[in-house]
Amino acid sequence: MTMVLIIFAINIVYVTFFTVRMILTLKGYRYIAAAVSMVEVVIYVVGLGLVLDNLNEIQNIIAYAVGYGIGVIIGSKIEEKLALGYITVNVITADIDYEMPKLLREKGYGVTDWSANGLEGRRSSLQILTPRKDELKLYDTIKQLDPKAFIIAYEPKTIHGGFWVKSVRKGNLFK
């Protein structure tokens, strides 16, 4: 029973490290990802070695598989908490709305807005940039200002220029 728990725990830790390393790599944190991968591979070799040395005991294989699944969940939860990077949110309002961009800018969001035409007439279109950690707060604010707003979000790969990026780097937002 002790071996099952050890294999289970090792695989949770290994897959958590694996998930976090993949996310760090995708977000461009190469050196941190490389350091995490060194720890990850040691944990992997130890855990897999324990399973391979005891292949005749099905409970070890089951512990390995269940630990793997739980590790994916824990790793993704850690990534949610880290909330690395930025999110771009496109918002289309039902009517021309001059207040929403102003109110969002006052809260520290980077907003570019313009008039647009939709199937049913004139609309306001906004493009908003925010750190991922503030994403849900932004959605709540938008929904309070316009519950019928159409919202699309994506992660930008590259951000260059603009006053907002300089403000983020200086730590001047969301005070």
C-alpha positions in Angstrom: 0.0 0.0 0.0 2.9 2.4 0.7 4.3 1.8 -2.8 0.9 2.7 -4.3 0.7 6.0 -2.4 4.3 6.9 -3.3 3.6 6.2 -7.0 0.4 8.2 -6.8 2.0 11.2 -5.1 5.1 11.2 -7.4 2.9 11.2 -10.5 0.7 14.1 -9.2 3.9 16.1 -8.6 5.4 15.1 -11.9 2.4 16.0 -14.0 1.8 19.2 -12.1 5.4 20.2 -13.0 4.9 19.0 -16.6 1.7 21.1 -17.0 3.3 24.2 -15.5 6.4 23.8 -17.6 4.4 23.6 -20.8 2.5 26.7 -19.9 5.7 28.6 -19.0 7.2 27.5 -22.4 4.1 28.7 -24.3 4.2 32.0 -22.5 7.8 32.6 -23.4 9.4 31.9 -20.0 12.0 29.6 -21.5 14.6 29.7 -18.7 12.2 29.2 -15.9 10.6 26.3 -17.9 14.1 24.8 -18.4 14.7 24.8 -14.6 11.3 23.3 -13.9 11.9 20.6 -16.5 15.1 19.5 -14.8 13.1 18.8 -11.6 10.3 17.3 -13.6 12.5 14.7 -15.4 14.0 13.5 -12.1 10.5 13.0 -10.6 9.4 11.3 -13.8 12.3 8.8 -13.9 11.8 7.9 -10.2 8.1 7.4 -10.6 8.2 5.4 -13.8 11.1 3.3 -12.4 8.9 2.3 -9.4 6.1 1.3 -11.7 8.3 -0.6 -14.1 10.0 -2.5 -11.3 6.6 -3.6 -10.1 4.6 -4.1 -13.3 3.0 -7.3 -12.0 1.1 -5.3 -9.4 -1.9 -3.6 -11.2 -2.6 -1.2 -8.3 0.8 0.5 -9.1 -0.3 1.1 -12.7 -3.7 2.4 -11.5 -2.0 4.7 -9.0 0.2 6.0 -11.8 -2.7 6.7 -14.1 -4.9 8.3 -11.4 -2.0 10.4 -10.2 -1.4 11.5 -13.8 -5.0 12.7 -14.1 -5.0 14.5 -10.8 -1.7 16.1 -11.7 -3.3 17.6 -14.9 -6.1 19.1 -12.8 -3.7 20.6 -10.2 -1.3 21.9 -12.8 -4.1 23.7 -14.7 -5.4 25.1 -11.4 -1.9 26.5 -10.6 -1.8 28.0 -14.1 -5.1 29.7 -13.5 -3.7 31.2 -10.2 -0.5 32.4 -12.0 -2.6 33.9 -14.8 0.5 34.8 -16.8 0.4 37.2 -19.7 -2.4 39.4 -21.1 -5.8 39.0 -22.6 -7.4 41.0 -25.4 -11.1 41.3 -25.1 -13.3 42.6 -28.0 -16.7 43.9 -27.0 -19.5 44.9 -29.2 -22.4 46.8 -27.5 -26.0 47.0 -28.7 -25.9 50.7 -29.1 -23.4 53.5 -29.6 -22.0 53.8 -26.0 -19.7 56.7 -25.2 -19.6 56.0 -21.4 -18.3 52.4 -21.4 -14.8 53.2 -22.9 -14.5 56.1 -20.5 -15.4 54.1 -17.4 -13.1 51.2 -18.4 -10.2 53.6 -19.0 -10.8 55.1 -15.5 -10.5 51.6 -14.1 -7.0 51.3 -15.8 -7.9 49.1 -18.8 -6.3 49.9 -22.2 -9.3 50.6 -24.4 -9.5 51.4 -28.1 -13.1 52.1 -29.3 -14.8 52.9 -32.6 -18.2 53.0 -34.2 -19.2 49.9 -36.1 -22.1 48.6 -38.1 -23.9 45.3 -37.3 -26.8 43.5 -38.8 -29.3 45.6 -36.8 -27.6 49.0 -37.0 -24.9 51.1 -35.3 -22.8 49.6 -32.6 -19.8 50.4 -30.4 -16.8 48.2 -30.8 -14.1 48.1 -28.1 -10.8 46.4 -27.9 -9.5 46.1 -24.3 -6.1 44.8 -23.1 -5.7 43.6 -19.6 -3.4 41.3 -17.5 -5.0 37.8 -17.4 -5.3 38.1 -13.6 -7.8 40.8 -14.1 -9.8 39.1 -16.8 -12.8 38.0 -14.7 -13.1 41.4 -13.1 -13.2 43.0 -16.6 -16.0 40.6 -17.7 -18.0 41.5 -14.6 -17.5 45.2 -15.2 -18.6 44.9 -18.9 -21.7 42.9 -17.9 -22.6 45.5 -15.3 -22.3 48.3 -17.9 -24.1 46.3 -20.7 -25.6 42.9 -19.8 -26.2 42.2 -23.6 -22.6 43.0 -24.7 -21.1 40.6 -27.1 -17.6 39.5 -25.8 -14.8 37.7 -27.5 -11.4 37.1 -25.7 -8.1 35.9 -26.9 -4.4 35.9 -25.8 -2.2 38.2 -27.8 1.2 36.7 -28.9 3.1 40.0 -29.1 2.5 43.4 -27.6 4.6 46.3 -28.7 4.2 50.1 -28.2 1.4 52.2 -26.8 1.0 54.0 -23.6 -0.7 51.2 -21.8 2.2 48.7 -22.1 4.5 51.4 -20.6 2.0 51.9 -17.7 1.9 48.1 -17.0 5.7 47.9 -16.9 5.8 50.8 -14.4 3.1 49.1 -12.3 0.7 52.1 -12.7 -2.5 50.2 -13.4 -5.5 49.2 -11.2 -4.7 51.4 -8.2 
